[in-house]
Amino acid sequence: MALRLLAVGTRVPAWVQAGFTDYARRLPGPYRLELTEIPQARWTRAGDLERLKREEGRRLLAAAPSAALLVALDVQGRMRSSEVLARDLGTWFASGRPVAFLVGGAEGLADECLEAASDRWSLSPLVFPHALVRVILAEQLYRAYSSLTGQPYHRGST
């Protein structure tokens, strides 16, 4: 069972891809982290932002593994310390279900994604560029994995 990051957007800077790949490759076996990029919805002159968000939301949910435990990355979600994230990661794995993290596009996550999610995780009260969230999420999952497996990486306050 792998962790899945389902993220809206297919064009990210090279440094984002390098950062994500660096942390994702450190996660072994059942903790491996796989990225699925979801194309952004097409903006029209009418600019119906809710339509864009709904369309991206449908694409995200369609890409999730069946019966997955969905975790929505949402600024209104629950903030976690690294220790709590490690404990939650262990709980998510113990559920025996695939775990998929949902990252919306520029307009955020559709209500359908938030409603389907078993959990909502806020990385910070700050709003980050959506591409940067990929790197932060991968690093935090690696930190949580290191804590669960007794590796020294998780120590420290940075």
N, C-alpha and C positions, 0 to 999 in steps of 0.2 A: 504494500500500500504506500503510495507516494503522496506527498503534499502537493497540491496544485495551486498555482497562482493564476487566476483568471483576471486579466487586466485589459481594459479598453485602451486601444492605441497600438499602432504597429510601427510607428517611426519614433525611435528614441535615440538620443545621442549615444555615441560610441562609449563614452565613459559610464553611462547608465548600464548598458549591456555588459561592459567589462566588470563593473561592480557587482551586478546581479550574478553573473556567471561565476565570479570568484567565490562568493559565499555559497551559491547553490552547489558547486562542485564539492564543497567540504561536507555536505550532508550525505551520509552513506545509506545504502540499502533502503529499508522501509522509510527512512526519514528524507529520502531524496526529494528535491524540490523541482517541480516541472512547471514551466511557464507556458500558458496558452494566451496568445495575443488575440484580442477581439477587435475587428475593424470598427472604427468610429462610425457613427451614423452620419449620413450626408446632411449637411446644413443646407437649407434652402432659403431663398429670399424671404419667405414667410417667417423663417426663423422660429418655428415652433419648438422651443427648447424642451418642453415636456415630452413632445413626440420623440425627439432625439434621445432623451433619457430612457423612455420606455423601450425604444427599439434596441438600444445598447443593453438594457436590462434583460430583454428577451434573449439576446445573443449570449450574454453571460450565463444565464440559467440553462440555456440549451447546451452550453459547453461543459457544464458541471457533470461529474460522474454521477450515475444514478445512485440514489440513496446517500449522497454525500452529506457530510456535516458541513454546512455553509457558514463561513465567518465573514461578515461584511466589514470592510475597512470603512469606518464612518466617524467623522469628527465628533458626532454626538454619541458614539459608542463608549464602552467602558475602557478607561485607561488602566494599564497593568504595569506593575514593576517587572523587571526581568525575572525575578523569582516566581511571581504569580504566573507569568507567561509560561515558564518552564513547567509549573504544576498543571496549568491548563493544557499545554501540549501533551503531557502524559495522559491526562483525562481524555482528550480528544482521540488519542491513539488507542486507549483502552476501550473506546466505544466500538472498535472494530469496523468503523465506517471510513470511507475515504474522506479526507479533509480538503476543502477547497476555500481559498481566500478570494473574495470578490473585491476588485478595485474598479471603480467607475471611471467615467471620462470627465471632461471639464465641467459637466453639469452635475456630477455626483452620481450616486446610485439611484436607480429607479425604486419606487416604493415596493414593487414586487420583489426585488432583491432583498430589501430590508426586511420584508415580511417573511420571506422564505428562509432567512438566515437564522441559525440556532443561536448565534452570538454576534455581537457587534463590538469591534475593537477600534479604539481611537489611539492612534500613535501619539497624538499631541493635540492640545487645543489649537495649535497653529495649523494652517492649511499649507500642505506641501504640493509641489508639482507632482502630478500623478506618476510621471516616470520615476521620480526620486523615491516614491513610496516602494517601488519594486526593490530598490537597494536596501532601504531601511528594513523592510519586511524580511528579506533574505538574511540580513545580518542578525536581526533579532531572533529569527528561528534558529539560526546557527548557534547563537548565544544560549538559547533555551535548550537546544540539543546538548550542548557542551555541559550545561548544568546537570541535566538528567543523567548523563553518562560519566560524570565526575572528571571531565577534562578541565584544564586550568583556564581556558579562554574566558569563561564566564565571570571570573573574579575581577574585581575592580569596580570603580564607580563611573567609568566612561561609557 
